[in-house]
Amino acid sequence: MSQSIRWQLTSGLIASLVLLPLLTLAWLSLQSNQALWSHLASTVLGDYILSSLALMLGVAILSLVLGIGSAYLVTQYDFKGARFFYWALLLPLAMPAYITAYSYTGLLDVAGPVQSYLRDTFSISYGDYWFPEIRSLGGAIFVLSFVLYPYVFLMARSSFMEQSQHLRDVAQLLGYSRTKAFFCISLPIARPAIIAGLSLALMETLADFGAVSYFGVSSFTTGIFRTWYGLDNVEGAAQLALILLGFVVILLALETSSRKRAAYHDKKTSAPAERIPLSGVRQFIVICLVSMPLLLGFVIPSAQLVIWAAENASEFLDPGFWQLLWNTVMLAAITAVAAVSLAILVAYAHRLNQSLFTEYAKRIVGLGYAIPGLVIAVGTLIPLAYFDNSLDAWMRANAGFSTGLLISGTLVALVIAYLVRFLAVALNSVESGLSSIRPNMDQAARSLGLSPLQVLKQVHLPLMRSSLFTGLLIVFVDVMKELPATLVLKPFNFNTLAVRAYELASDERLADAALPSLAIVLAGLIPVIILSRLSRGPQDAA
C-alpha cells in the first residue's frame, strides 16, 4: 500500500469517528416505537419546537443589536476607552451560559440582593410588587444573548474595519446622513460576516443545555435529556436529536450562503475609514452604550462569583475541589493532545493529496463543532454500549467470564465524544499553521530523501508550534466548559468542575457552585485574551 493511500485511509478513519454519532442516530430513529413517537409528537414536540424557535428569535434580535451596535461604535468613533472596549467586549465569551445563569439567578431571585434591597428600601413584602422572573424563557434569552453577542461583534467589527473611506465619501456626495449611510451601505456590506457570526451564536443557543435546563425552558436539549432519562427511551431521544440537527443544518446552509455572497476589498488601494472624534455628552452616551454589554455579560456575573467564592473561601482548601480540578484538567489535557494529533493527520493528508476523498474527510471532521454536545453523547454512547455488550456476551458464551463495560462506562467514551465535538477547533488551528508553510519546502525536504512522515516531524511541526499551541489551548478550555456530554457520559464516582457546578446549582446551592464556576471562567479567559491580542485594534486602522 502506497504512503498516499495510507494517509488517505487515516483521514477517512478519523472522519468516520465524527460520522458515527450521526449514523447511529439515523439508525435508531428507524427502529423507534411509532406509538411513543406519536405520543411525543402530540404532547411535547410542539412545545419543544416553539420554545426553541422563540429562544433563537430572541437571541438573534438581541445579539444583533448588541453585536452590531457595539462593533459600529468602537470602529467608527474615537472616544476615551475605545481601544479598551475594542477587545474587552469579547470577554463575555469566557462566561459559559450556565454559569452566567447561576450568577443572575442569585442576584435577581426572590431571596437575592436586588429584590431584598427593594423590599427593605420601600418597606414592601413579596407579592406587593412586580419583578421580572429570571427563570423563564425571557431570562434564558437575556443570558444567552449577553454571553453570545461577541460572535456577532467579532465578525461585524472585522467587516466595519475593512470598509474604506471611499464609501463614506460617496455617501456624503449622495446626501446621505450617517444613519442612512449605515443602513444603506455599511450594514449591507457587512451582512455576510454578520450572518456568519449570528449562525455561530444560534448554534450555541441550540446546543445549550445548562442554562435552559436551569431556567426550565422546554428546548430540544432538555427534551432529549428527559426522553432518554425520564422515559428511558433512546430511540425517541434519537429522533428528537435528529430534528435538532435539522435546525443546525439550516443554520449552516445560511452561513455558507452568506459567505458565497461575501465581497472583499483590497486594503492596499482603499484607505480605512477615518474615525469620528467625540467629546462631551455624545462621548458619555457612547461610553455608556458600549459599557452595557460588558457589564451585563461579564463584569456583574463575574463579580457575583467572586463574592460567593470569597464567602466560601474555606472550600478552596477542600481536597474534593482539588480532585475536581485534577479530573477536569486531566480530561482536558488528554483530549487536547489527542484532538491536535488527529487534526494534524487529517490536515497533512489533505496537503499530501488534495483529492475529493481527503477534502470530504476534512469537511466531515469540521462538522463536529456544529453538533450539540448532548446529540454527540447520545450518538456515541449507543454504539459503544452495543460493542461492550456484544463482546461481553461472546466472552461469557465462549470463555466463561465477563468483560464488563470496557469503553462505554469509562473515560474513553467521554474522550471520544469530546474529540467528535472539538476536532474541528483543532483542525482550524492546524490548517492555519500548515497554510503558512510554502509547498516548495515540502519539495525541498522530499528531494533530500525524507518520507512524508519525516517531513512532518522535522519540518512542519517545528514551524507550526504557535498554531499547535493555540489549538491545544482552545480545545483544553472548551473541554473544561463542556457540560451536557460530560453529564451523560461521565463514569460513576467521577466528576468535573462543570458537572459539579451544575449539580450544586440544581440543588439551589449557588454560593457553593461559585468556586468551580470561577475556575472555569478563569480558564476561559485565556483564549479570549489570545484572540484579543491577535485582533487589530482601532489605533492600527488609522
Solvent accessible surface area in square Angstrom, and as a share of the most:
residue,aa,sasa,rsa
1,M,150,0.67
2,S,60,0.39
3,Q,74,0.33
4,S,44,0.28
5,I,86,0.44
6,R,115,0.42
7,W,28,0.10
8,Q,30,0.14
9,L,84,0.42
10,T,41,0.24
11,S,0,0.00
12,G,17,0.17
13,L,130,0.65
14,I,12,0.06
15,A,4,0.03
16,S,53,0.34
17,L,41,0.20
18,V,1,0.00
19,L,57,0.28
20,L,63,0.31
21,P,1,0.01
22,L,41,0.20
23,L,113,0.56
24,T,13,0.07
25,L,0,0.00
26,A,45,0.35
27,W,145,0.51
28,L,8,0.04
29,S,15,0.10
30,L,145,0.72
31,Q,95,0.42
32,S,10,0.06
33,N,86,0.44
34,Q,113,0.50
35,A,74,0.58
36,L,36,0.18
37,W,55,0.19
38,S,64,0.41
39,H,98,0.44
40,L,4,0.02
41,A,46,0.36
42,S,92,0.59
43,T,73,0.42
44,V,50,0.29
45,L,23,0.11
46,G,38,0.36
47,D,70,0.36
48,Y,9,0.03
49,I,55,0.28
50,L,124,0.61
51,S,17,0.11
52,S,2,0.01
53,L,82,0.41
54,A,38,0.30
55,L,3,0.02
56,M,23,0.10
57,L,113,0.56
58,G,17,0.16
59,V,0,0.00
60,A,13,0.10
61,I,100,0.51
62,L,52,0.26
63,S,0,0.00
64,L,49,0.24
65,V,97,0.56
66,L,9,0.04
67,G,0,0.00
68,I,23,0.12
69,G,31,0.30
70,S,5,0.03
71,A,0,0.00
72,Y,37,0.14
73,L,27,0.14
74,V,0,0.00
75,T,6,0.03
76,Q,13,0.06
77,Y,30,0.11
78,D,61,0.32
79,F,11,0.05
80,K,151,0.64
81,G,36,0.34
82,A,4,0.03
83,R,153,0.56
84,F,91,0.38
85,F,18,0.07
86,Y,11,0.04
87,W,91,0.32
88,A,0,0.00
89,L,0,0.00
90,L,0,0.00
91,L,20,0.10
92,P,0,0.00
93,L,34,0.17
94,A,0,0.00
95,M,1,0.00
96,P,12,0.08
97,A,12,0.10
98,Y,11,0.04
99,I,0,0.00
100,T,0,0.00
101,A,0,0.00
102,Y,2,0.01
103,S,0,0.00
104,Y,9,0.04
105,T,0,0.00
106,G,12,0.11
107,L,28,0.14
108,L,41,0.21
109,D,40,0.21
110,V,55,0.32
111,A,94,0.73
112,G,5,0.05
113,P,74,0.46
114,V,54,0.31
115,Q,10,0.04
116,S,33,0.22
117,Y,145,0.55
118,L,52,0.26
119,R,47,0.17
120,D,115,0.60
121,T,72,0.42
122,F,131,0.55
123,S,103,0.66
124,I,56,0.28
125,S,67,0.43
126,Y,147,0.56
127,G,61,0.58
128,D,101,0.52
129,Y,49,0.18
130,W,208,0.73
131,F,48,0.20
132,P,72,0.45
133,E,102,0.46
134,I,12,0.06
135,R,67,0.24
136,S,36,0.23
137,L,64,0.32
138,G,47,0.45
139,G,5,0.05
140,A,0,0.00
141,I,32,0.16
142,F,51,0.21
143,V,1,0.00
144,L,2,0.01
145,S,0,0.00
146,F,9,0.04
147,V,7,0.04
148,L,11,0.06
149,Y,0,0.00
150,P,0,0.00
151,Y,43,0.16
152,V,0,0.00
153,F,0,0.00
154,L,37,0.18
155,M,63,0.28
156,A,0,0.00
157,R,4,0.02
158,S,52,0.33
159,S,14,0.09
160,F,2,0.01
161,M,16,0.07
162,E,68,0.31
163,Q,12,0.05
164,S,13,0.08
165,Q,33,0.15
166,H,99,0.44
167,L,48,0.24
168,R,49,0.18
169,D,57,0.29
170,V,73,0.42
171,A,2,0.02
172,Q,121,0.54
173,L,155,0.77
174,L,113,0.56
175,G,65,0.63
176,Y,63,0.24
177,S,67,0.43
178,R,126,0.46
179,T,90,0.53
180,K,98,0.41
181,A,18,0.14
182,F,27,0.11
183,F,117,0.49
184,C,66,0.40
185,I,31,0.15
186,S,19,0.12
187,L,43,0.21
188,P,62,0.39
189,I,58,0.29
190,A,0,0.00
191,R,127,0.46
192,P,15,0.10
193,A,24,0.19
194,I,9,0.05
195,I,45,0.23
196,A,8,0.06
197,G,0,0.00
198,L,26,0.13
199,S,4,0.03
200,L,65,0.32
201,A,0,0.00
202,L,14,0.07
203,M,21,0.09
204,E,38,0.17
205,T,2,0.01
206,L,10,0.05
207,A,11,0.09
208,D,17,0.09
209,F,4,0.02
210,G,1,0.01
211,A,0,0.00
212,V,1,0.00
213,S,32,0.21
214,Y,21,0.08
215,F,7,0.03
216,G,53,0.51
217,V,8,0.05
218,S,22,0.14
219,S,7,0.05
220,F,2,0.01
221,T,1,0.00
222,T,3,0.02
223,G,0,0.00
224,I,0,0.00
225,F,47,0.20
226,R,106,0.39
227,T,2,0.01
228,W,22,0.08
229,Y,114,0.43
230,G,61,0.59
231,L,93,0.46
232,D,119,0.62
233,N,22,0.12
234,V,33,0.19
235,E,49,0.22
236,G,0,0.00
237,A,0,0.00
238,A,0,0.00
239,Q,23,0.10
240,L,0,0.00
241,A,0,0.00
242,L,59,0.30
243,I,52,0.26
244,L,0,0.00
245,L,19,0.09
246,G,32,0.31
247,F,32,0.13
248,V,4,0.02
249,V,93,0.53
250,I,106,0.54
251,L,9,0.04
252,L,46,0.23
253,A,60,0.46
254,L,99,0.49
255,E,26,0.12
256,T,53,0.31
257,S,42,0.27
258,S,0,0.00
259,R,133,0.49
260,K,164,0.69
261,R,130,0.47
262,A,30,0.23
263,A,75,0.58
264,Y,177,0.67
265,H,90,0.40
266,D,77,0.40
267,K,116,0.49
268,K,191,0.81
269,T,99,0.57
270,S,23,0.15
271,A,57,0.44
272,P,49,0.31
273,A,20,0.16
274,E,122,0.55
275,R,48,0.18
276,I,29,0.15
277,P,101,0.64
278,L,15,0.08
279,S,83,0.54
280,G,56,0.53
281,V,110,0.63
282,R,132,0.48
283,Q,29,0.13
284,F,132,0.55
285,I,87,0.44
286,V,14,0.08
287,I,48,0.25
288,C,63,0.38
289,L,91,0.46
290,V,0,0.00
291,S,21,0.13
292,M,85,0.38
293,P,3,0.02
294,L,13,0.06
295,L,80,0.40
296,L,44,0.22
297,G,0,0.00
298,F,29,0.12
299,V,61,0.35
300,I,61,0.31
301,P,0,0.00
302,S,16,0.10
303,A,46,0.35
304,Q,12,0.05
305,L,1,0.01
306,V,79,0.45
307,I,92,0.47
308,W,27,0.09
309,A,12,0.10
310,A,72,0.56
311,E,124,0.55
312,N,33,0.17
313,A,62,0.48
314,S,87,0.56
315,E,52,0.23
316,F,97,0.40
317,L,142,0.71
318,D,66,0.34
319,P,107,0.67
320,G,37,0.36
321,F,18,0.07
322,W,112,0.39
323,Q,96,0.43
324,L,24,0.12
325,L,43,0.21
326,W,150,0.53
327,N,11,0.06
328,T,4,0.03
329,V,50,0.29
330,M,47,0.21
331,L,2,0.01
332,A,0,0.00
333,A,41,0.31
334,I,85,0.43
335,T,0,0.00
336,A,3,0.03
337,V,90,0.52
338,A,30,0.23
339,A,0,0.00
340,V,8,0.05
341,S,52,0.34
342,L,43,0.21
343,A,0,0.00
344,I,19,0.10
345,L,53,0.26
346,V,1,0.00
347,A,6,0.04
348,Y,1,0.00
349,A,0,0.00
350,H,29,0.13
351,R,52,0.19
352,L,60,0.30
353,N,43,0.22
354,Q,138,0.62
355,S,35,0.22
356,L,133,0.66
357,F,100,0.42
358,T,1,0.00
359,E,41,0.18
360,Y,119,0.45
361,A,4,0.03
362,K,35,0.15
363,R,141,0.51
364,I,38,0.19
365,V,0,0.00
366,G,35,0.33
367,L,74,0.37
368,G,0,0.00
369,Y,62,0.24
370,A,14,0.11
371,I,6,0.03
372,P,0,0.00
373,G,1,0.01
374,L,1,0.00
375,V,0,0.00
376,I,0,0.00
377,A,0,0.00
378,V,0,0.00
379,G,0,0.00
380,T,1,0.01
381,L,36,0.18
382,I,33,0.17
383,P,28,0.18
384,L,18,0.09
385,A,27,0.21
386,Y,160,0.61
387,F,99,0.41
388,D,1,0.01
389,N,89,0.46
390,S,52,0.33
391,L,51,0.25
392,D,23,0.12
393,A,59,0.45
394,W,151,0.53
395,M,34,0.15
396,R,145,0.53
397,A,86,0.67
398,N,94,0.48
399,A,51,0.40
400,G,65,0.63
401,F,112,0.47
402,S,52,0.34
403,T,34,0.20
404,G,33,0.31
405,L,100,0.50
406,L,89,0.44
407,I,42,0.21
408,S,10,0.06
409,G,32,0.30
410,T,41,0.24
411,L,50,0.25
412,V,76,0.43
413,A,0,0.00
414,L,0,0.00
415,V,20,0.12
416,I,33,0.17
417,A,0,0.00
418,Y,3,0.01
419,L,14,0.07
420,V,1,0.00
421,R,20,0.07
422,F,4,0.02
423,L,0,0.00
424,A,5,0.04
425,V,19,0.11
426,A,0,0.00
427,L,5,0.03
428,N,102,0.52
429,S,14,0.09
430,V,1,0.00
431,E,52,0.23
432,S,69,0.44
433,G,4,0.04
434,L,9,0.04
435,S,90,0.58
436,S,89,0.57
437,I,9,0.05
438,R,174,0.63
439,P,90,0.57
440,N,83,0.42
441,M,80,0.36
442,D,22,0.11
443,Q,121,0.54
444,A,58,0.45
445,A,7,0.05
446,R,115,0.42
447,S,92,0.60
448,L,148,0.74
449,G,65,0.63
450,L,40,0.20
451,S,33,0.21
452,P,7,0.04
453,L,83,0.41
454,Q,74,0.33
455,V,1,0.00
456,L,8,0.04
457,K,116,0.49
458,Q,108,0.48
459,V,28,0.16
460,H,0,0.00
461,L,52,0.26
462,P,57,0.36
463,L,101,0.50
464,M,2,0.01
465,R,178,0.65
466,S,88,0.57
467,S,24,0.15
468,L,25,0.12
469,F,123,0.51
470,T,31,0.18
471,G,0,0.00
472,L,58,0.29
473,L,27,0.13
474,I,53,0.27
475,V,0,0.00
476,F,47,0.20
477,V,1,0.01
478,D,23,0.12
479,V,5,0.03
480,M,8,0.04
481,K,44,0.19
482,E,15,0.07
483,L,3,0.02
484,P,13,0.08
485,A,3,0.02
486,T,1,0.01
487,L,28,0.14
488,V,14,0.08
489,L,5,0.03
490,K,52,0.22
491,P,22,0.14
492,F,196,0.82
493,N,164,0.84
494,F,29,0.12
495,N,32,0.16
496,T,6,0.03
497,L,0,0.00
498,A,1,0.01
499,V,0,0.00
500,R,75,0.27
501,A,0,0.00
502,Y,31,0.12
503,E,51,0.23
504,L,8,0.04
505,A,0,0.00
506,S,57,0.37
507,D,93,0.48
508,E,96,0.43
509,R,113,0.41
510,L,22,0.11
511,A,33,0.26
512,D,30,0.15
513,A,2,0.01
514,A,0,0.00
515,L,23,0.11
516,P,6,0.04
517,S,1,0.00
518,L,28,0.14
519,A,20,0.15
520,I,0,0.00
521,V,3,0.02
522,L,103,0.51
523,A,14,0.11
524,G,1,0.01
525,L,37,0.18
526,I,78,0.40
527,P,24,0.15
528,V,7,0.04
529,I,77,0.39
530,I,42,0.21
531,L,58,0.29
532,S,16,0.10
533,R,196,0.71
534,L,138,0.68
535,S,25,0.16
536,R,98,0.36
537,G,8,0.08
538,P,0,0.00
539,Q,79,0.35
540,D,80,0.42
541,A,7,0.06
542,A,118,0.92
